[in-house]
Amino acid sequence: MSVKKSVLEGKKNNELYIYIQPESRFVAQAIKYSFDILKQRGEIFSEEETNRILKLIEEKSLKEKQESIGEEAWDKHSVEDNNAIELFSQLSIWGFSIAFGVIFGSILLAFNLKKLNKPKVSIIVVLFGILYTVFQFLAINYLEEINFVIKRQTFLFSGVGALILHYVFWENYIGKEISYRKKSIIKPLIICIVIFIPIIYSIIIVNK
C-alpha cells in the first residue's frame, strides 16, 4: 500500500498529529511517515508515547496484511489513505458489468481513466462498452435462432466483457500496482436501478 511521503511533508504539524492518534484510521505507512516527519521537525515524544505509536504502526501493518490475504485479488491495492486517488474499484467494475451490462462497467472504468487524465482512452473504453453490448445482443439472438442456447449466456458474455475491461484496459492504462481509495458506488447503483426499473416493468407487462 503506497503512500506519498512528499504529500505528508506538505502538511502542518497539527495535521500530522491526527495521523498518529490512537483512533487513527490511516494506513500503517502513513502513520510511520507522519511520526518520522514530526521527529525530523524537532517534535519531542516521551518513551511511552513512542512505544504507543510504534505499537499502533505494528498493529495496523498486521491488520493490513491479514486483510490483503482475505480480500479479492484484484482489489488488493485499495487503501483507506485520504491522500490516495479515489477510483471505482476493480471489483465494482466487474460487479456492474455482470449485473447491469458491460456498458455500465465501461462507464465506471472510463471515469477512472478520466480522473487519471487519460480522456482519449476513457472515450475508447466507453465505445468498447457500447460495441460489445451490441455484439452481445446480436450474438445471443443468433444463438437462440439456431437453437444453440448456452446456459446463463448473458452472464457468460458479460463476464468475458468484464475480463477484457480488466486485463486490456485497467492493467495497461491504469496499472497493476496503483494504490487507490474505493469510490462509493451508491450513485451509479441508483442510476442503474432507475434505468432498469422501466425495462423490467416492460418485460413483465409483455409476458403477461
Secondary structure as UniProt FT lines:
FT   HELIX           5..9
FT   HELIX           13..19
FT   TURN            22..23
FT   HELIX           28..40
FT   TURN            41..42
FT   HELIX           47..70
FT   HELIX           73..75
FT   TURN            76..77
FT   TURN            82..83
FT   STRAND          85..87
FT   HELIX           90..100
FT   HELIX           102..115
FT   TURN            116..117
FT   HELIX           119..145
FT   TURN            146..147
FT   TURN            151..152
FT   HELIX           153..164
FT   HELIX           165..174
FT   STRAND          180..182
FT   HELIX           186..206
//
